[in-house]
């Protein structure tokens, strides 16, 4: 048995956006007279939403991060997709999933998420996009998953969430949907292993038989 609805994380799952996220973080730091961070440091703050990211980048360096958060959002919306790219086989696999309900559930801000998808030519694949600021709660809370299932008219047993990190696994588990994690994203293998996903893939194209048939349950 396969799945009728597939919910995707965005950063680290469909697109490699880390270069633009790091560049925006460093533009924001520079605006406050602070030195840049390396990409790997920024990577560690990705996944829990922009507030968590900014607080991580500015940890202990300014007393109030509200203005930094505002500046980051402004800078990111100005340049959302200069170096962001879709991962290999994303377009081909999404084409092959025609007839399945597809949606985005991301902690990335709504406006930036939509801009990235538009600029990469991916927006038309998705019935619904729910960004990290679209609802009162974001992943790892299950609310965005439940909200999307209700909008799509799907049930938990017929829905699968595809992501690359802890918030995805926790949100999916809490919502009662199947969880497929990808090994090429931003979380470490140890972090992924600890979540015990229903499925684990190393390449995006490996998702196709899972969605169609529920094939090959694995763990990292």
MARRO-402932 format. One line per 4 residues: number of its first residue (from 1); their letters; for each residue x, y, z negated of C-alpha. Coordinates in nm, 2 decimals. Each point is the difference from the previous one (the first is absolute). Example, Ala and Ser with C-alpha at 12.3 -4.5 7.8 and 13.67 -1.06 7.14 Angstrom:
MARRO-402932
1) AS) 1.23,-0.45,-0.78; 0.14,0.34,0.07
//
This chain:
MARRO-402932
1) XXXX) 0.00,0.00,0.00; 0.13,0.34,0.09; -0.09,0.36,-0.10; -0.26,0.25,0.13
5) XXXX) 0.17,0.30,-0.14; 0.37,0.10,-0.03; 0.11,0.29,-0.22; 0.35,0.13,0.06
9) XXXX) 0.24,0.20,-0.21; 0.18,0.26,0.22; 0.35,0.08,-0.12; 0.23,-0.30,0.01
13) XXXX) -0.28,-0.22,0.16; -0.11,0.15,0.33; 0.26,0.28,0.03; 0.35,0.07,-0.12
17) XXXX) -0.05,0.35,-0.13; 0.28,0.01,-0.25; 0.23,0.23,0.20; -0.28,0.27,0.02
21) XXXX) -0.09,-0.05,-0.37; 0.36,0.04,-0.11; 0.05,0.30,0.23; -0.31,0.17,-0.15
25) XXXX) 0.11,-0.08,-0.35; 0.34,0.16,0.07; -0.16,0.30,0.16; -0.21,0.04,-0.31
29) XXXX) 0.30,-0.04,-0.23; 0.20,0.26,0.20; -0.30,0.24,-0.04; 0.06,-0.01,-0.37
33) XXXX) 0.38,0.03,0.03; 0.06,-0.37,-0.08; 0.24,-0.24,0.18; -0.13,-0.27,0.23
37) XXXX) -0.06,-0.37,-0.09; 0.12,-0.29,0.21; -0.27,-0.20,0.19; 0.03,-0.31,-0.22
41) XXXX) -0.07,0.21,-0.31; -0.31,0.14,0.16; -0.11,-0.35,0.11; -0.03,-0.09,-0.36
45) XXXX) -0.27,0.26,-0.05; -0.22,-0.10,0.30; -0.32,-0.19,-0.03; -0.19,0.15,-0.30
49) XXXX) -0.10,0.33,0.16; 0.15,0.34,0.07; -0.03,0.12,-0.37; 0.21,-0.30,-0.12
53) XXXX) 0.25,0.06,0.29; 0.04,0.37,-0.09; 0.03,-0.06,-0.37; 0.27,-0.26,0.07
57) XXXX) 0.20,0.23,0.22; -0.02,0.28,-0.24; 0.03,-0.20,-0.32; 0.13,0.22,-0.28
61) XXXX) 0.11,0.27,0.24; -0.30,0.23,-0.03; -0.26,0.03,-0.28; -0.31,0.01,0.22
65) XXXX) -0.02,-0.19,0.32; -0.34,0.13,0.12; 0.16,0.27,0.22; 0.25,-0.26,0.14
69) XXXX) -0.30,-0.23,0.08; -0.17,0.28,0.19; 0.32,0.09,0.19; 0.06,-0.37,0.09
73) XXXX) -0.35,-0.04,0.13; 0.04,0.31,0.21; 0.33,-0.10,0.14; -0.11,-0.35,0.08
77) XXXX) -0.31,0.11,0.19; 0.22,0.24,0.20; 0.22,-0.29,0.11; -0.18,-0.33,-0.06
81) XXXX) 0.15,-0.21,0.28; 0.34,0.11,0.12; 0.18,-0.33,-0.06; -0.29,-0.23,-0.11
85) XXXX) -0.05,-0.30,0.22; -0.23,-0.30,0.02; 0.16,-0.33,-0.09; 0.06,-0.25,0.28
89) XXXX) -0.31,-0.18,0.13; -0.24,0.22,-0.19; -0.18,0.12,0.31; -0.01,-0.34,0.17
93) XXXX) -0.13,-0.17,-0.31; -0.27,0.27,-0.06; -0.11,-0.05,0.36; -0.03,-0.37,-0.06
97) XXXX) -0.22,0.06,-0.30; -0.27,0.17,0.21; -0.34,-0.09,-0.15; 0.13,-0.01,-0.36
101) XXXX) -0.08,0.30,-0.22; 0.33,0.19,-0.07; 0.05,0.28,-0.26; 0.28,0.18,-0.17
105) XXXX) 0.03,0.02,-0.38; 0.30,0.21,-0.09; 0.13,0.21,-0.28; 0.14,0.25,0.25
109) XXXX) -0.20,0.32,0.02; -0.30,-0.02,0.23; 0.09,0.29,0.23; 0.36,-0.13,0.05
113) XXXX) -0.12,-0.36,0.05; -0.24,0.11,0.28; 0.27,0.22,0.16; 0.25,-0.28,0.00
117) XXXX) -0.25,-0.25,0.15; -0.10,0.25,0.27; 0.35,0.09,0.10; 0.10,-0.37,0.02
121) XXXX) -0.31,-0.08,0.21; -0.13,-0.24,-0.27; -0.31,0.18,-0.12; -0.25,-0.16,0.23
125) XXXX) 0.06,-0.35,-0.14; -0.15,0.09,-0.34; -0.37,0.03,-0.10; 0.09,0.18,-0.32
129) XXXX) 0.30,0.17,-0.16; 0.01,0.06,-0.37; 0.30,0.21,-0.13; 0.13,0.03,-0.35
133) XXXX) -0.19,0.32,-0.06; -0.33,-0.11,0.16; -0.15,-0.16,-0.32; 0.04,0.06,-0.37
137) XXXX) 0.23,-0.30,-0.04; 0.27,-0.15,0.22; 0.18,-0.34,0.02; 0.08,-0.19,-0.22
141) XXXX) -0.36,0.07,-0.11; -0.24,-0.21,0.21; -0.24,0.29,0.07; 0.13,0.08,0.35
145) XXXX) -0.02,-0.37,0.10; -0.35,-0.04,-0.13; -0.11,0.33,0.16; 0.13,-0.11,0.34
149) XXXX) -0.16,-0.34,-0.02; -0.33,0.17,-0.08; 0.04,0.23,0.30; 0.09,-0.29,0.23
153) XXXX) -0.27,-0.23,-0.13; 0.26,-0.27,-0.08; 0.03,-0.23,-0.30; 0.30,-0.07,-0.21
157) XXXX) 0.03,-0.36,0.12; 0.01,0.12,0.36; 0.24,0.29,-0.05; 0.38,0.00,-0.01
161) XXXX) 0.23,0.28,-0.11; 0.34,0.04,0.17; 0.27,0.20,-0.18; 0.36,0.01,-0.10
165) XXXX) 0.00,0.07,-0.38; -0.12,-0.03,-0.35; -0.29,0.24,0.03; -0.14,-0.19,0.29
169) XXXX) 0.02,-0.34,-0.18; -0.15,0.14,-0.31; -0.29,0.18,0.17; -0.07,-0.30,0.22
173) XXXX) -0.01,-0.24,-0.29; -0.22,0.23,-0.21; -0.25,0.03,0.30; 0.00,-0.38,0.05
177) XXXX) 0.13,0.01,0.36; 0.28,-0.21,0.15; 0.34,0.17,-0.01; 0.26,-0.03,0.28
181) XXXX) 0.33,0.17,-0.07; 0.27,0.09,0.25; 0.37,-0.06,-0.05; 0.13,0.29,0.21
185) XXXX) -0.15,0.28,-0.20; 0.13,0.21,-0.29; -0.03,-0.23,-0.31; 0.27,-0.24,-0.10
189) XXXX) -0.04,-0.38,0.05; 0.00,-0.05,-0.38; -0.29,0.25,-0.04; -0.20,-0.18,0.27
193) XXXX) 0.07,-0.35,-0.14; -0.14,0.11,-0.34; -0.34,0.08,0.15; -0.06,-0.35,0.15
197) XXXX) -0.18,0.11,0.31; -0.24,-0.22,0.19; 0.21,0.05,0.32; 0.34,0.13,0.07
201) XXXX) 0.14,0.09,0.34; 0.33,0.12,0.13; -0.13,0.14,0.33; -0.32,0.18,0.07
205) XXXX) -0.10,-0.23,0.28; -0.02,-0.29,-0.25; -0.32,0.16,-0.13; -0.20,-0.11,0.30
209) XXXX) -0.06,-0.37,-0.08; -0.07,0.10,-0.37; -0.28,0.23,0.10; -0.14,-0.23,0.26
213) XXXX) 0.02,-0.33,-0.19; 0.13,0.06,-0.35; 0.31,-0.19,0.10; 0.33,-0.06,-0.18
217) XXXX) -0.04,0.13,-0.36; 0.35,0.07,-0.13; 0.19,0.18,-0.27; 0.32,0.20,0.03
//
